[in-house]
C-alpha cells in the first residue's frame, strides 16, 4: 500500500503549505472549554472493548463529567476501567458484561437502561473486529461474526436506545468505523465492507434524526497503535508513512468526543490522515481497489518467500 499512500503524502505536502508550528498553534487556539455535564446527571454509554480507542473515548467523556455505562465481554477489564475513571474524575460508572456480537445483547442492554430510566445523552458504538481477513479463505461463522459485531450491534443499539436519547436531547451518537471503510480493500474485504456500512449508516441516520435534536457522528481513524500487531502490520504495509499517519489512542478519543459534541459528521483524526482521506474518496472505485489489491498481493508474495 506504499504506492497510493505515498502519492497522497506528496500531494498533501505540496498542498498543505502551513508550517507544522503554525498548525499546532491554530489547533491550540481552537481548543474549546471542556464543559461540565455533572449538573444534569447525564450518562454516556460506551459499547465496546474498554481499552485502546474505547477507553480513550470513555476517559474523554469522564473528563467532561459524564457518568458512564461501560460494556465489554471481560469483567476484569471493566472493573479496572471503572476504578481508574471513578477515582480520577469523580463520576459514577456502571458496568455491563456482554458479548455485543450476540443477537440478544442489544435488547438486554436497552432493557437495563430503560428500566432504570437512565438519562442517556451520548451513545458510543465502539465494538468491532479488525485485522486482515481473507474473505475467500475464512469460515462462514467468521463472516457472520464480523457483520454481527461491526454492523448489527451498532444499528440495533442505536435503534433501541433512541427513546432515551430523544428524551434527553440534545443527544449524540458516535459510531466508530475506520478509514478502511472509505475504500474497497481486497486484503481486508470484510473489514472495509463492514466499516463502510457503518459510515453510510451514520450519515443517513444523522439526516433522519435532525428533527429529534440527535446528532450522529462517525469516527474513521487511520492507523492507531493499540496493539503490537497493529504496529507491525502498519510498518509492513505503509512503512514510515504509516508511522506518520498514526495518532495515539488518547488523542483519538479526545478528538472524537470533542467533535461529536460539536456535531461533526465524519471525524478523521490527524492532518495527514484527513488529507489522504479526501484523495481516497475522490479516486475512482475501480482504481483504488486495484491499487490496494496489487499492494496486498505484493505483501502476500513477500510472506510466501519468507
SULZI-V165968 format. One record per residue. N is the residue number from 1. RES is the residue in one letter. SS is DSSP state (helix for helix, strand for strand, loop for the rest). PSI is psi in radians with two decimals (none if undefined). BURIAL is # if it has 9 or more other ideal C-beta (glycine too) atoms within 8 Angstrom, else .. Layout:
BEGIN
n=N res=RES ss=SS psi=PSI burial=BURIAL
n=N res=RES ss=SS psi=PSI burial=BURIAL
END
This chain:
BEGIN
n=1 res=X ss=loop psi=0.08 burial=#
n=2 res=X ss=helix psi=-0.63 burial=#
n=3 res=X ss=helix psi=-1.09 burial=#
n=4 res=X ss=helix psi=-0.68 burial=#
n=5 res=X ss=helix psi=-0.66 burial=#
n=6 res=X ss=helix psi=-0.71 burial=#
n=7 res=X ss=helix psi=-0.77 burial=#
n=8 res=X ss=helix psi=-0.71 burial=#
n=9 res=X ss=helix psi=-0.77 burial=#
n=10 res=X ss=helix psi=-0.81 burial=.
n=11 res=X ss=helix psi=-0.67 burial=#
n=12 res=X ss=helix psi=-0.80 burial=#
n=13 res=X ss=helix psi=-0.68 burial=.
n=14 res=X ss=helix psi=-0.60 burial=.
n=15 res=X ss=helix psi=-0.30 burial=.
n=16 res=X ss=helix psi=-0.99 burial=.
n=17 res=X ss=loop psi=-0.36 burial=.
n=18 res=X ss=loop psi=2.23 burial=.
n=19 res=X ss=loop psi=2.64 burial=.
n=20 res=X ss=helix psi=-0.68 burial=.
n=21 res=X ss=helix psi=-0.73 burial=.
n=22 res=X ss=helix psi=-0.71 burial=.
n=23 res=X ss=helix psi=-0.78 burial=#
n=24 res=X ss=helix psi=-0.73 burial=.
n=25 res=X ss=helix psi=-0.73 burial=.
n=26 res=X ss=helix psi=-0.71 burial=#
n=27 res=X ss=helix psi=-0.81 burial=.
n=28 res=X ss=helix psi=-0.70 burial=.
n=29 res=X ss=helix psi=-0.52 burial=.
n=30 res=X ss=helix psi=-0.12 burial=.
n=31 res=X ss=loop psi=2.19 burial=.
n=32 res=X ss=loop psi=2.80 burial=.
n=33 res=X ss=loop psi=2.42 burial=.
n=34 res=X ss=loop psi=1.93 burial=.
n=35 res=X ss=loop psi=2.55 burial=.
n=36 res=X ss=loop psi=1.99 burial=.
n=37 res=X ss=loop psi=0.16 burial=#
n=38 res=X ss=helix psi=-0.55 burial=.
n=39 res=X ss=helix psi=-0.52 burial=.
n=40 res=X ss=helix psi=-0.20 burial=.
n=41 res=X ss=loop psi=0.35 burial=.
n=42 res=X ss=loop psi=2.57 burial=#
n=43 res=X ss=strand psi=2.60 burial=#
n=44 res=X ss=strand psi=2.38 burial=#
n=45 res=X ss=strand psi=2.19 burial=#
n=46 res=X ss=strand psi=1.88 burial=#
n=47 res=X ss=strand psi=1.86 burial=#
n=48 res=X ss=loop psi=-3.11 burial=#
n=49 res=X ss=loop psi=2.24 burial=#
n=50 res=X ss=loop psi=1.09 burial=#
n=51 res=X ss=loop psi=2.93 burial=.
n=52 res=X ss=loop psi=-2.28 burial=#
n=53 res=X ss=helix psi=-0.69 burial=#
n=54 res=X ss=helix psi=-0.82 burial=#
n=55 res=X ss=helix psi=-0.67 burial=#
n=56 res=X ss=helix psi=-0.68 burial=#
n=57 res=X ss=helix psi=-0.77 burial=#
n=58 res=X ss=helix psi=-0.73 burial=#
n=59 res=X ss=helix psi=-0.68 burial=#
n=60 res=X ss=helix psi=-0.60 burial=#
n=61 res=X ss=helix psi=-0.73 burial=#
n=62 res=X ss=helix psi=-0.63 burial=#
n=63 res=X ss=helix psi=-0.52 burial=#
n=64 res=X ss=loop psi=0.21 burial=#
n=65 res=X ss=loop psi=0.47 burial=#
n=66 res=X ss=loop psi=2.35 burial=#
n=67 res=X ss=strand psi=2.69 burial=#
n=68 res=X ss=strand psi=2.57 burial=#
n=69 res=X ss=strand psi=2.01 burial=#
n=70 res=X ss=strand psi=2.34 burial=#
n=71 res=X ss=strand psi=2.24 burial=#
n=72 res=X ss=strand psi=3.01 burial=#
n=73 res=X ss=loop psi=-0.69 burial=.
n=74 res=X ss=loop psi=2.06 burial=.
n=75 res=X ss=helix psi=-0.67 burial=.
n=76 res=X ss=helix psi=-0.76 burial=.
n=77 res=X ss=helix psi=-0.69 burial=#
n=78 res=X ss=helix psi=-0.81 burial=#
n=79 res=X ss=helix psi=-0.69 burial=#
n=80 res=X ss=helix psi=-0.77 burial=#
n=81 res=X ss=helix psi=-0.74 burial=#
n=82 res=X ss=helix psi=-0.83 burial=#
n=83 res=X ss=helix psi=-0.80 burial=.
n=84 res=X ss=helix psi=-0.84 burial=.
n=85 res=X ss=helix psi=-0.70 burial=#
n=86 res=X ss=helix psi=-0.74 burial=#
n=87 res=X ss=helix psi=-0.58 burial=.
n=88 res=X ss=helix psi=-0.64 burial=.
n=89 res=X ss=helix psi=-0.07 burial=.
n=90 res=X ss=loop psi=0.64 burial=.
n=91 res=X ss=loop psi=3.02 burial=#
n=92 res=X ss=loop psi=2.29 burial=.
n=93 res=X ss=strand psi=2.11 burial=#
n=94 res=X ss=strand psi=2.55 burial=.
n=95 res=X ss=strand psi=2.42 burial=#
n=96 res=X ss=strand psi=2.09 burial=#
n=97 res=X ss=strand psi=2.02 burial=#
n=98 res=X ss=loop psi=2.47 burial=#
n=99 res=X ss=loop psi=1.88 burial=.
n=100 res=X ss=loop psi=-0.13 burial=#
n=101 res=X ss=loop psi=-0.22 burial=#
n=102 res=X ss=loop psi=2.51 burial=.
n=103 res=X ss=loop psi=-0.74 burial=.
n=104 res=X ss=loop psi=-0.04 burial=.
n=105 res=X ss=helix psi=-0.86 burial=#
n=106 res=X ss=helix psi=-0.71 burial=#
n=107 res=X ss=helix psi=-0.77 burial=#
n=108 res=X ss=helix psi=-0.64 burial=#
n=109 res=X ss=helix psi=-0.82 burial=#
n=110 res=X ss=helix psi=-0.73 burial=#
n=111 res=X ss=helix psi=-0.76 burial=.
n=112 res=X ss=helix psi=-0.80 burial=#
n=113 res=X ss=helix psi=-0.77 burial=#
n=114 res=X ss=helix psi=-0.70 burial=#
n=115 res=X ss=helix psi=-0.61 burial=.
n=116 res=X ss=loop psi=0.03 burial=.
n=117 res=X ss=loop psi=0.84 burial=.
n=118 res=X ss=loop psi=2.24 burial=#
n=119 res=X ss=loop psi=1.27 burial=#
n=120 res=X ss=strand psi=2.17 burial=#
n=121 res=X ss=strand psi=-0.44 burial=#
n=122 res=X ss=strand psi=2.28 burial=#
n=123 res=X ss=strand psi=2.16 burial=#
n=124 res=X ss=strand psi=1.94 burial=#
n=125 res=X ss=strand psi=1.67 burial=#
n=126 res=X ss=loop psi=-0.50 burial=#
n=127 res=X ss=loop psi=2.42 burial=#
n=128 res=X ss=loop psi=2.64 burial=#
n=129 res=X ss=loop psi=2.39 burial=.
n=130 res=X ss=loop psi=-2.70 burial=.
n=131 res=X ss=loop psi=2.90 burial=.
n=132 res=X ss=loop psi=1.99 burial=.
n=133 res=X ss=loop psi=2.21 burial=#
n=134 res=X ss=loop psi=2.00 burial=.
n=135 res=X ss=loop psi=-0.67 burial=.
n=136 res=X ss=loop psi=-0.22 burial=.
n=137 res=X ss=loop psi=0.10 burial=.
n=138 res=X ss=loop psi=3.11 burial=#
n=139 res=X ss=loop psi=2.80 burial=.
n=140 res=X ss=helix psi=-0.62 burial=.
n=141 res=X ss=helix psi=-0.70 burial=.
n=142 res=X ss=helix psi=-0.74 burial=#
n=143 res=X ss=helix psi=-0.80 burial=#
n=144 res=X ss=helix psi=-0.68 burial=.
n=145 res=X ss=helix psi=-0.78 burial=#
n=146 res=X ss=helix psi=-0.83 burial=#
n=147 res=X ss=helix psi=-0.76 burial=#
n=148 res=X ss=helix psi=-0.80 burial=#
n=149 res=X ss=helix psi=-0.80 burial=#
n=150 res=X ss=helix psi=-0.54 burial=#
n=151 res=X ss=helix psi=-0.98 burial=#
n=152 res=X ss=helix psi=-0.70 burial=.
n=153 res=X ss=helix psi=-0.70 burial=#
n=154 res=X ss=helix psi=-0.82 burial=#
n=155 res=X ss=helix psi=-0.73 burial=#
n=156 res=X ss=helix psi=-0.80 burial=#
n=157 res=X ss=helix psi=-0.71 burial=#
n=158 res=X ss=helix psi=-0.77 burial=#
n=159 res=X ss=helix psi=-0.85 burial=.
n=160 res=X ss=helix psi=-0.44 burial=#
n=161 res=X ss=loop psi=0.03 burial=#
n=162 res=X ss=helix psi=-0.74 burial=#
n=163 res=X ss=helix psi=-0.71 burial=.
n=164 res=X ss=helix psi=-0.72 burial=#
n=165 res=X ss=helix psi=-0.74 burial=#
n=166 res=X ss=helix psi=-0.67 burial=#
n=167 res=X ss=helix psi=-0.52 burial=.
n=168 res=X ss=loop psi=0.38 burial=#
n=169 res=X ss=loop psi=2.59 burial=#
n=170 res=X ss=loop psi=2.38 burial=.
n=171 res=X ss=strand psi=2.96 burial=#
n=172 res=X ss=strand psi=2.50 burial=#
n=173 res=X ss=strand psi=2.25 burial=#
n=174 res=X ss=strand psi=2.01 burial=#
n=175 res=X ss=strand psi=2.35 burial=#
n=176 res=X ss=strand psi=2.08 burial=#
n=177 res=X ss=loop psi=-2.33 burial=#
n=178 res=X ss=loop psi=2.74 burial=#
n=179 res=X ss=helix psi=-0.39 burial=#
n=180 res=X ss=helix psi=-0.38 burial=#
n=181 res=X ss=helix psi=-0.07 burial=#
n=182 res=X ss=helix psi=-0.17 burial=#
n=183 res=X ss=loop psi=2.63 burial=#
n=184 res=X ss=loop psi=2.14 burial=#
n=185 res=X ss=loop psi=1.78 burial=#
n=186 res=X ss=helix psi=-0.70 burial=#
n=187 res=X ss=helix psi=-0.29 burial=#
n=188 res=X ss=helix psi=0.83 burial=#
n=189 res=X ss=helix psi=-0.97 burial=#
n=190 res=X ss=helix psi=-0.69 burial=#
n=191 res=X ss=helix psi=-0.89 burial=#
n=192 res=X ss=helix psi=-0.62 burial=#
n=193 res=X ss=helix psi=-0.77 burial=#
n=194 res=X ss=helix psi=-0.64 burial=#
n=195 res=X ss=helix psi=-0.55 burial=#
n=196 res=X ss=helix psi=-0.70 burial=#
n=197 res=X ss=helix psi=-0.70 burial=#
n=198 res=X ss=helix psi=-0.71 burial=#
n=199 res=X ss=helix psi=-0.87 burial=#
n=200 res=X ss=helix psi=-0.66 burial=.
n=201 res=X ss=helix psi=-0.75 burial=#
n=202 res=X ss=helix psi=-0.79 burial=#
n=203 res=X ss=helix psi=-0.85 burial=#
n=204 res=X ss=helix psi=-0.77 burial=.
n=205 res=X ss=helix psi=-0.63 burial=#
n=206 res=X ss=helix psi=-0.73 burial=#
n=207 res=X ss=helix psi=-0.75 burial=.
n=208 res=X ss=helix psi=-0.48 burial=.
n=209 res=X ss=loop psi=0.13 burial=#
n=210 res=X ss=helix psi=-0.76 burial=.
n=211 res=X ss=helix psi=-0.15 burial=.
n=212 res=X ss=helix psi=0.05 burial=.
n=213 res=X ss=loop psi=0.69 burial=.
n=214 res=X ss=strand psi=2.16 burial=#
n=215 res=X ss=strand psi=2.45 burial=#
n=216 res=X ss=strand psi=2.18 burial=#
n=217 res=X ss=strand psi=2.76 burial=#
n=218 res=X ss=strand psi=2.15 burial=#
n=219 res=X ss=strand psi=2.15 burial=#
n=220 res=X ss=loop psi=1.33 burial=#
n=221 res=X ss=loop psi=2.76 burial=#
n=222 res=X ss=loop psi=-2.54 burial=#
n=223 res=X ss=loop psi=2.30 burial=#
n=224 res=X ss=loop psi=2.05 burial=#
n=225 res=X ss=loop psi=1.43 burial=#
n=226 res=X ss=loop psi=-0.31 burial=.
n=227 res=X ss=loop psi=2.64 burial=.
n=228 res=X ss=helix psi=-0.63 burial=.
n=229 res=X ss=helix psi=-0.50 burial=.
n=230 res=X ss=helix psi=-0.68 burial=#
n=231 res=X ss=helix psi=-0.83 burial=#
n=232 res=X ss=helix psi=-0.80 burial=.
n=233 res=X ss=helix psi=-0.70 burial=#
n=234 res=X ss=helix psi=-0.74 burial=#
n=235 res=X ss=helix psi=-0.72 burial=#
n=236 res=X ss=helix psi=-0.75 burial=.
n=237 res=X ss=helix psi=-0.60 burial=#
n=238 res=X ss=helix psi=-0.18 burial=#
n=239 res=X ss=helix psi=-2.52 burial=.
n=240 res=X ss=helix psi=-0.47 burial=.
n=241 res=X ss=helix psi=-0.71 burial=#
n=242 res=X ss=helix psi=-0.69 burial=#
n=243 res=X ss=helix psi=-0.66 burial=#
n=244 res=X ss=helix psi=-0.59 burial=.
n=245 res=X ss=helix psi=-0.44 burial=#
n=246 res=X ss=loop psi=2.44 burial=#
n=247 res=X ss=loop psi=2.34 burial=#
n=248 res=X ss=loop psi=2.53 burial=.
n=249 res=X ss=helix psi=-0.75 burial=#
n=250 res=X ss=helix psi=-0.68 burial=.
n=251 res=X ss=helix psi=-0.68 burial=#
n=252 res=X ss=helix psi=-0.78 burial=#
n=253 res=X ss=helix psi=-0.76 burial=#
n=254 res=X ss=helix psi=-0.80 burial=#
n=255 res=X ss=helix psi=-0.75 burial=#
n=256 res=X ss=helix psi=-0.83 burial=#
n=257 res=X ss=helix psi=-0.77 burial=#
n=258 res=X ss=helix psi=-0.80 burial=#
n=259 res=X ss=helix psi=-0.50 burial=#
n=260 res=X ss=helix psi=-0.80 burial=#
n=261 res=X ss=helix psi=-0.26 burial=#
n=262 res=X ss=loop psi=-0.03 burial=.
n=263 res=X ss=loop psi=0.30 burial=.
n=264 res=X ss=loop psi=2.35 burial=.
n=265 res=X ss=loop psi=-0.95 burial=#
n=266 res=X ss=strand psi=2.13 burial=#
n=267 res=X ss=strand psi=2.02 burial=#
n=268 res=X ss=loop psi=1.78 burial=#
n=269 res=X ss=loop psi=2.46 burial=#
n=270 res=X ss=loop psi=2.30 burial=#
n=271 res=X ss=helix psi=-0.85 burial=.
n=272 res=X ss=helix psi=-0.76 burial=#
n=273 res=X ss=helix psi=-0.70 burial=#
n=274 res=X ss=helix psi=-0.81 burial=#
n=275 res=X ss=helix psi=-0.75 burial=#
n=276 res=X ss=helix psi=-0.67 burial=#
n=277 res=X ss=helix psi=-0.54 burial=#
n=278 res=X ss=helix psi=-0.81 burial=.
n=279 res=X ss=helix psi=-0.64 burial=#
n=280 res=X ss=helix psi=-0.69 burial=#
n=281 res=X ss=helix psi=-0.50 burial=.
n=282 res=X ss=helix psi=-0.26 burial=.
n=283 res=X ss=loop psi=2.56 burial=#
n=284 res=X ss=loop psi=2.42 burial=.
n=285 res=X ss=helix psi=-0.72 burial=.
n=286 res=X ss=helix psi=-0.72 burial=.
n=287 res=X ss=helix psi=-0.83 burial=.
n=288 res=X ss=helix psi=-0.60 burial=#
n=289 res=X ss=helix psi=-0.79 burial=#
n=290 res=X ss=helix psi=-0.69 burial=.
n=291 res=X ss=helix psi=-0.84 burial=#
n=292 res=X ss=helix psi=-0.65 burial=#
n=293 res=X ss=helix psi=-0.81 burial=#
n=294 res=X ss=helix psi=-0.67 burial=#
n=295 res=X ss=helix psi=-0.72 burial=#
n=296 res=X ss=helix psi=-0.68 burial=#
n=297 res=X ss=helix psi=-0.71 burial=.
n=298 res=X ss=helix psi=-0.70 burial=.
n=299 res=X ss=helix psi=-0.72 burial=#
n=300 res=X ss=helix psi=-0.66 burial=#
n=301 res=X ss=helix psi=-0.71 burial=.
n=302 res=X ss=helix psi=-0.73 burial=.
n=303 res=X ss=helix psi=-0.70 burial=.
n=304 res=X ss=helix psi=-0.65 burial=.
n=305 res=X ss=helix psi=-0.51 burial=.
n=306 res=X ss=loop psi=none burial=.
END
